[in-house]
Amino acid sequence: MRFSLYCILTLALMTPMCALADNHEAPDALADVWIMVPKKGMEAEFEQAAAEHIAFRASKGDSRKWQAYTPVIGDRMNMVGFRACCFDWEDQDAYVAEEAEKGFSAHWNANVHQYVDHYHHYLEEYDWNSSHWPEDSGPFTYFGVTTWNWKENPGPASSEARKKFSKIAKEQGWAGDEHQWLWSSRIGGQSKLLLVIPHENFADMAPPETTFYEFMTSKMSAEEADAIFDAFGSGFASSEFTVWKHRPEMSDMSDND
């Protein structure tokens, strides 16, 4: 478990979606996430209809800028994800009303739903305090997402270790333009912790000269670092890694707020 966890965190924290420099005010913490699977053989029709739907939303002054992603590395390659951030809980009530008023759901159901096999809908809550994220979206095309599935009754050890990782990284020289990350928790379905790392291209995904474990052991003894890694891993039943590609042709790329 320890070896695989070192590998996962090295991949996850080795390289440089909307965060902030550490001296800026954090945005709201919630994101709206839809994961859907097009019907087999109708992927092209789905993508065309979805692109037209996002353009329809933008033309109606959608208050959220939906961004589309598809996996390029991972176990399930037939998904399409749409996400929008950042807002708080009361904003979600207002957006439900906006969707009805502007006809977003009706337009989707009339034009896109026929191509969808099934849906998943989640909210995600970002931990800005433990994240180090670019203030703008940057030149990033790919996003590596490590997802940990929580055990039942995991206790506080994993969360405390995660905070220690990030605190040490941010205060002792790991955080910077070359090392950026975003922690979030899924709301809905199975409880999950996610770590997102942006990449400009595949070359950015190459292992660094200094791994995160080596960085940690340069700041403390190997025994102390091992204890934090073990504490982090203690709360999880499994994990997976997926690389998602941003799809601007199905995203709201308008400059309108």
C-alpha positions in Angstrom: 0.0 0.0 0.0 2.8 2.4 0.9 4.7 2.0 -2.4 1.5 2.5 -4.5 0.5 5.5 -2.5 4.0 7.1 -3.0 3.5 6.5 -6.8 0.0 8.0 -6.8 1.0 11.1 -4.9 4.2 11.5 -6.9 2.0 11.5 -10.1 -0.6 13.7 -8.6 1.7 16.4 -7.2 4.5 16.3 -9.7 3.3 18.9 -12.3 1.8 22.1 -12.8 -8.8 24.3 -13.5 -10.3 28.0 -11.2 -8.0 28.6 -8.3 -5.9 31.2 -7.0 -2.6 32.4 -5.9 -2.3 31.9 -2.2 -2.6 35.6 -1.5 -5.9 36.0 -3.3 -9.4 35.7 -1.9 -10.8 32.2 -2.5 -13.8 31.9 -4.7 -16.9 29.9 -3.6 -16.3 26.3 -3.0 -18.9 24.3 -5.0 -18.9 23.0 -8.5 -21.7 21.4 -10.5 -20.7 18.2 -12.3 -22.5 16.1 -14.8 -21.0 12.9 -16.1 -22.9 11.2 -18.9 -22.4 8.3 -21.3 -23.6 8.7 -24.9 -25.5 5.8 -26.5 -23.2 3.4 -28.3 -22.8 4.4 -31.9 -24.2 7.9 -31.2 -21.1 9.5 -29.8 -20.7 11.9 -32.8 -24.4 12.9 -32.7 -24.2 13.5 -29.0 -21.1 15.7 -29.2 -22.7 17.8 -32.0 -26.0 18.2 -30.2 -24.2 19.0 -26.9 -22.1 21.7 -28.6 -25.2 23.3 -30.0 -26.8 23.1 -26.6 -23.9 24.9 -24.9 -24.0 27.6 -27.5 -27.8 28.0 -26.8 -27.1 28.4 -23.1 -24.4 31.1 -23.8 -26.8 32.9 -26.2 -29.4 33.1 -23.4 -26.9 34.5 -20.9 -26.2 31.5 -18.8 -24.7 32.6 -15.5 -22.5 29.5 -15.5 -19.7 28.7 -18.0 -19.9 25.0 -18.6 -16.7 23.2 -19.6 -16.6 19.8 -21.3 -14.0 17.0 -20.7 -13.5 13.5 -22.0 -11.1 10.9 -20.7 -7.9 10.1 -22.6 -6.3 7.8 -20.0 -8.2 5.5 -17.7 -10.6 2.6 -17.4 -13.8 4.2 -18.7 -13.3 6.0 -21.9 -16.9 6.5 -23.0 -17.8 9.3 -20.6 -18.3 13.0 -21.2 -18.1 15.4 -18.2 -19.5 18.9 -17.9 -18.7 21.1 -15.0 -19.2 24.7 -13.8 -17.9 26.5 -10.8 -17.8 28.3 -8.5 -20.8 29.0 -6.3 -22.4 28.5 -2.9 -25.5 26.6 -1.8 -27.9 29.4 -2.2 -26.6 30.1 -5.7 -27.8 26.6 -6.6 -31.4 27.5 -5.8 -31.1 30.5 -8.0 -29.6 28.5 -10.8 -32.5 25.9 -10.7 -34.8 28.8 -11.2 -32.6 30.2 -14.0 -32.6 26.9 -15.9 -36.4 26.8 -15.9 -36.8 30.5 -16.8 -34.3 30.4 -19.7 -35.4 26.9 -21.0 -32.1 25.2 -20.6 -33.4 21.8 -19.4 -36.2 21.9 -22.0 -33.7 22.5 -24.8 -31.4 19.7 -23.6 -34.3 17.3 -23.3 -35.5 18.1 -26.8 -32.1 18.1 -28.6 -29.5 16.1 -26.6 -31.2 13.6 -24.3 -32.1 11.2 -27.1 -28.4 10.4 -27.5 -27.6 9.8 -23.8 -27.5 6.3 -22.3 -27.3 7.4 -18.7 -26.3 10.3 -16.4 -24.5 10.9 -13.1 -24.9 14.2 -11.3 -22.7 15.4 -8.4 -21.6 18.5 -6.6 -18.0 18.9 -5.6 -16.6 21.0 -2.8 -13.2 22.4 -3.2 -10.7 22.8 -0.4 -9.0 26.0 -1.4 -7.0 26.2 1.7 -5.1 23.0 0.9 -4.9 23.7 -2.8 -2.4 25.6 -4.9 -4.2 26.4 -8.2 -3.6 28.9 -11.1 -5.6 32.1 -10.7 -6.8 31.8 -14.3 -7.4 28.6 -16.3 -3.9 28.8 -17.8 -2.8 27.1 -21.1 -3.9 23.7 -19.8 -5.5 21.0 -22.0 -5.2 17.9 -19.8 -6.2 17.3 -16.1 -5.0 14.3 -14.2 -7.5 13.3 -11.6 -6.7 10.8 -8.8 -9.8 9.6 -7.1 -9.8 7.9 -3.7 -12.8 5.9 -2.5 -13.4 6.3 1.3 -13.7 3.4 3.6 -16.7 3.3 5.9 -16.0 5.2 9.1 -12.5 6.2 8.0 -11.7 8.5 10.9 -9.8 11.8 10.7 -6.3 10.5 10.0 -6.4 10.7 6.2 -7.8 14.2 6.2 -5.3 15.4 8.7 -2.5 13.9 6.7 -3.8 15.5 3.5 -3.7 18.9 5.2 -0.1 18.2 6.4 1.0 17.3 2.8 -0.4 20.6 1.5 0.8 22.7 4.4 4.4 21.5 4.0 4.3 21.8 0.2 3.0 25.3 0.3 5.2 26.6 3.2 8.5 24.8 2.3 9.0 25.4 -1.4 7.1 22.8 -3.4 4.2 25.0 -4.4 4.9 27.2 -7.4 4.3 27.5 -11.2 5.6 24.0 -11.7 3.6 22.3 -9.0 -0.1 23.1 -8.8 -3.0 21.0 -7.4 -6.6 21.1 -6.4 -8.3 19.0 -3.7 -12.1 18.4 -3.8 -14.7 16.1 -2.2 -17.6 14.6 -4.1 -21.1 15.2 -2.8 -23.5 12.5 -4.0 -23.0 8.8 -4.7 -20.0 7.1 -3.1 -17.9 9.3 -0.9 -14.7 10.2 -2.8 -11.7 12.5 -2.4 -10.2 13.9 -5.7 -6.9 15.5 -6.5 -6.7 17.4 -9.8 -3.4 18.4 -11.5 -3.4 20.5 -14.7 -1.1 19.8 -17.6 -0.4 21.7 -20.8 0.6 18.6 -22.7 1.7 15.0 -22.2 5.3 16.1 -21.7 4.2 17.8 -18.5 3.2 14.4 -17.2 6.8 13.1 -17.2 8.2 12.2 -13.7 10.0 15.1 -12.1 13.7 15.1 -11.1 12.6 15.2 -7.5 9.5 13.2 -6.4 7.1 14.5 -3.8 8.3 11.7 -1.5 11.9 12.9 -1.9 10.8 16.4 -1.2 9.0 15.3 2.0 12.0 13.3 3.2 14.2 16.4 2.6 12.0 18.3 5.1 11.8 15.5 7.7 13.1 12.0 8.4 11.9 9.1 6.3 10.1 7.6 9.3 8.1 10.8 9.8 7.3 11.0 6.1 6.3 7.4 6.0 3.9 7.9 8.9 2.1 10.7 7.1 1.8 8.7 3.9 0.5 5.7 5.9 -2.0 7.9 7.8 -3.3 9.3 4.5 -3.8 5.9 2.9 -5.5 4.5 6.0 -8.9 5.9 5.2 -9.3 4.7 1.6 -10.5 1.4 0.2 -9.2 2.0 -3.4 -8.1 4.6 -5.9 -8.0 5.3 -9.6 -6.3 7.7 -12.0 -7.9 9.3 -15.0 -6.6 12.0 -17.4 -9.3 14.2 -18.8 -9.0 16.4 -21.9 -10.7 19.8 -22.1 -13.0 19.9 -25.1 -13.5 23.6 -26.1 -15.8 22.7 -28.9 -18.4 21.5 -26.4 -17.6 24.3 -23.8 -18.7 27.8 -23.2 -15.6 29.7 -24.4 -17.4 33.1 -24.6 -15.9 36.1 -22.9 -19.3 37.1 -21.4 -19.7 36.8 -17.6 
